């Protein structure tokens, strides 16, 4: 495997895109200003949500609404804490449910999507293009269109009202297969052939060569999967209060009408912190993945 490893490092350097250097300083400044303006515009909703969570009741319903806060307060977060502590199911139980389901589904999705993409991209199977066309077509359908068939399947399997009802459908997604397959198409076949000639099995080639090269794409898939699963309530499949997710608790607390508008804003900020943290940790890999996958 020594030869395969050396070729792996060489191929990894070769397939990395060469950055384009602009010769115009004014062009660089213009692009920077444009990107800064777009970035500020995109971050405004998040900043507004944070400011909303610090507004007292008399500022939440002003018309026209104000973007800034004149009298910031922590009462919304204190009220959220009181509401959480008053539930008969402990808050730690909701938190554990969300963390457990999100981690299991995210890890499983990365594992199964990468294995399926490896077979589609580098395996010798019949009708490979047709299978990939079906996967691309499935990208057009939202999750709501498959709710009823999914419920019938879960009921047939007998996993309604269990963690598996949320974890199992998330193990393989069209988006994950598409991203992984498009990325793996750029890995040289000669590198995998060298590993095979050195005695590496397909599983060893997948784990020791393909996955290290595909690190940007599975980190990107981790971000997308974590964000999607973390915000799921799963009320279609879970009825037992002790195994419900954290978004369900916050939705129930926020459903108290106008009096809990500030609490709802505080809950929204709390819910968005974990996905943003995961994104910040691995944001640099998203650009590489989009460049390799051909997404414009």
C-alpha positions, -999 to +999 in steps of 0.1 A: +000+000+000+030+023+001+028+029-036-009+035-035-006+060-006+021+080-024-001+081-055-030+091-034-012+122-021+000+130-056-036+127-070-050+148-042-027+176-052-035+172-088-073+173-086-073+203-063-085+233-085-059+259-092-070+293-079-074+321-104-055+353-097-071+384-109-048+410-125-071+439-117-069+455-083-100+476-089-118+444-100-108+427-068-120+456-047-153+457-066-159+420-061-150+423-024-175+451-019-202+432-038-197+401-017-196+421+015-229+437+005-245+404-003-231+389+030-246+417+050-279+413+033-280+375+040-270+379+077-297+405+084-325+380+091-303+362+117-294+395+133-330+406+133-340+373+151-314+379+178-326+415+183-362+403+185-354+379+213-341+409+234-371+431+228-396+438+256-433+432+249-440+469+241-414+469+213-424+435+197-457+448+184-447+483+173-459+494+138-440+500+117-416+474+133-381+486+144-350+467+135-331+479+166-338+475+203-342+506+225-346+487+258-330+453+256-340+427+282-333+391+291-369+384+302-377+364+271-349+340+279-358+338+316-394+331+306-382+304+282-363+288+310-393+288+333-415+273+306-390+246+299-386+237+336-424+235+341-429+206+316-435+171+330-409+156+307-375+170+317-358+193+293-327+171+292-348+143+277-359+164+248-323+175+243-310+140+244-336+129+219-326+156+194-289+150+199-291+112+196-313+112+165-293+140+148-260+123+154-271+088+144-290+100+113-261+123+102-234+097+106-256+071+089-264+093+060-227+102+053-218+065+055-246+050+033-246+079+008-208+077+004-209+039-001-238+042-027-220+070-045-188+050-046-205+021-063-223+044-088-192+063-096-165+037-096-183+003-097-191-018-127-229-021-125-255-023-152-279+007-159-257+030-138-267+061-157-304+052-154-301+048-117-283+081-114-310+098-135-337+084-111-317+099-082-315+133-099-352+132-106-359+125-069-343+159-061-374+175-075-397+160-048-399+176-014-403+155+018-440+164+021-449+145-011-436+112+004-452+117+039-480+092+034-460+065+017-433+068+043-459+065+071-473+034+055-438+019+053-430+028+089-462+013+101-456-019+081-421-022+097-435-016+131-412+013+140-438+041+145-433+059+178-396+050+179-363+068+171-360+047+139-390+064+124-368+095+119-334+079+116-342+053+090-356+077+062-326+100+067-299+073+061-300+078+023-311+110+005-310+120-031-290+151-024-264+132-004-260+106-032-258+133-058-231+154-041-210+123-032-213+108-067-204+140-085-174+146-063-161+110-067-163+113-104-133+136-102-111+110-085-087+094-110-095+058-118-058+051-122-054+058-085-080+032-076-065+008-101-032+012-084-047+004-051-063-027-065-030-039-080-014-035-046-039-059-032-065-035-016-100-047-015-129-025-026-138-018+010-102-008+018-100+014-013-132+031-003-122+037+033-085+044+030-083+063-004-117+076-015-130+088+018-099+109+027-101+125-007-138+131-004-135+148+030-148+182+017-180+166+003-189+145+033-182+175+056-206+195+035-232+167+036-228+166+074-237+203+075-268+198+054-279+167+072-274+181+107-293+212+098-323+193+084-325+166+110-320+190+140-350+210+130-373+180+125-402+174+149-413+140+136-449+145+148-461+123+120-444+092+135-438+100+172-466+104+197-449+095+229-439+127+247-408+112+262-392+106+228-402+138+211-376+162+197-365+196+211-382+216+183-415+201+194-410+214+229-402+249+217-432+249+193-455+239+222-441+267+244-443+292+216-480+283+208-493+304+238-504+333+216-492+369+216-480+367+252-452+343+242-440+361+211-408+371+228-403+335+241-408+322+206-381+345+193-357+333+221-365+297+213-357+303+176-323+317+185-315+288+207-325+263+180-303+279+154-271+279+174-260+243+169-264+243+131-245+275+128-218+261+150-214+231+128-213+253+097-187+276+111-164+246+120-165+232+085-175+261+062-142+261+042-150+227+028-183+237+013-167+258-014-145+229-025-175+206-027-195+230-049-166+234-072-160+197-076-197+188-079-204+212-107-231+232-089-234+266-103 
